[in-house]
């Protein structure tokens, strides 16, 4: 499974959720985390050719070999962050996500729960023809006080909810 955080912020609660996934994933599940969001160049269709930028090639290689993908992204100005949308733009046309089981965890503690970011994520993923695993798409409100010094979510209820989402994605991917 590949995990991707849509936030560049130091101390991001979305990053904490992603960093927590390996410790709550079912036994035997290999978790790979794409952490090069900041390295991706701005998407330009003219640059979508060999040789690809190294970060783009790495993204596509890791997406291609993943059995499933889990996203966790914040909402900025009523939508997903531009840097995260850029990552998705680099996935269009590469067919690395086509038909792949995909889900997301909404880590927002805000009353709106990053609903607009996830609605726009659903739209973009529709263009990528992914297999959205509804049972694995969930909201787990994570505030900074629920994140330990190790960068992991330390609240047992939140960890259990993350584990349940991951287990649902893994089960679906196993088929």
ABEGO torsion letter per residue (X at the ends): XBBBBABABBGBAAAAAAAAAAAABBBGBBBBBBAAAAABBBBBAAABBOBBBAAAAAAAAAAAABABBBBBBBBBGGBBBAAAAAAAAAABGAGAABGBBBBBBBABABAAGGAAAAAAAAAAAAAAGBBBBAAABBBBBBBAAABBAAGBBABAAAAAAAAAAAAAAAAAAAX
